[in-house]
Amino acid sequence: MQALLNDLAANRSAPFSPSVYETAQYLRVSGRRAVARSQIGYLLAQQRRDGLWGADGFELIPTLSAIAGLASVPDSGPEVADALARASRQLWELALGEGGLPPLPDTVASELIAPSLVEAAGDVLRRHCPVESDGDGPVFPQPPRARPEFWASLRGLVDRGAKIPQKIWHSLEVFHPLPAEFARSVSPAPDGAVCCSPAATAAWASAVGPAAARGSLPYLDEVETRHSGAIPMGTSMPYFELLWIVNLALKYFPQNPVPQALWDELTNAFGQSGIGGGPGLPPDGDDTAYALLAFEKSGRRTDPQVLLQFWEEDHFVSYGAEQTPSETTNAHAIEYLNHVAAHRGDDAFAPVVASCAEWLVAQQKADGCWYDKWHISPYYATAACVEALVGVRQPSGPVRDAIRLARDWLLGSQSLDGGWGVGEVSSEETAYGVLALDCLVANAPDGDDEAAKKAITLAKGFLAGAEPAPALWMGKDLYKPYRLVTAVELCGRAVASRY
């Protein structure tokens, strides 16, 4: 863990896994043809046998993006033409089948991204439609949960050079080509990135031209070297990565000093409105809660009113006007307020905690788990919610019932080899299971929980030889923040080793 913290201080470029969505969009909007061939090769290598791209349940956005990206390169050869045909036929099979297209998953900006890609890939999809139609050809349907009218209204604002919410800059590629007047109103962060997104940065750079974008060109050059041309979903979300790793270290490795450079970076980035996931991203409730918690644990007195800026009626929001609230944002907010109450003896925010806990309990699934929009695994969300609810100083009956139900779900969903996971078990999800049960053992009402101890002991063997976890985090595409996942797995193994 100390080596990981030291590496975090020495290398502030957050290493994330390559993304089909981001690579294909970058290929489509950047005009940087020096890496086009390697990006085409990556996309072809990632295509599934059935013709689609992406993980099960998350195929629509990556596949539409891959079609639009590959089709944007003229004369790219028969292999690309075959890939486009196979993908298009498979999408039409889904669209024309019983029930139609599946609903979009709640990945970042999917409701805007899908309509833009349906339009960008429209010619290819029409060419491969198996059903004849009158007029200009068949129109590919919008997936359920897409918001084409909202995308069109934002597109109108962009075309007129008007302002749009800064959080949408993270997905500027959906408005490509950007009018120069609008693009000149967009400001990259000091690292050269537009809202931590390579594709958004490339779309902006292609609109303003090389001279105006010269400060961002080194960022794009470096991005292209990360995975031999393939592009990660986000390359500059260092505050998010730092905060999650530091909070894990403070909780499970308190003897390990966090490098001062990391505290300095957080202090400089934290403002009156909190902090976002990285330079250029607006402050959000999740990163702000975790920054406040880290500062409190390091001995720095914080002001909970900063977090209360994200309070809406009975829960915390990640961003204003967000489509879906986040269970883990609320869990992290409760965890911070619990810490303030426990270490200051200050119950001023007890009504907020009680209301938020009630909201969190209402989001629990019937089987006892929680899901969240930032991670596809219920083990991530459940571990965070258990940590939060166990720390409530005066828990209500529903809170205590929710904790018991979560415990039963964790014990009942463990595999015979000791692991946990959705579908196949994974080292990351198993670590979350261990951390959640360890929290329950430490706070068992009768002072003991033999069943939880036995489950953790069984997980110890699995974690010792587990294969690396797949991409489970949700951005515009599924991605894996490598160092953060490593930190989670280290904590899981460290905790299990005590049993």
Summary of the structure (lengths in Angstrom):
residues: 499
radius of gyration: 23.2
end to end distance: 19.7
largest distance: 72.8
contacts: 1751
relative contact order: 0.10
helix: 56%
strand: 4%
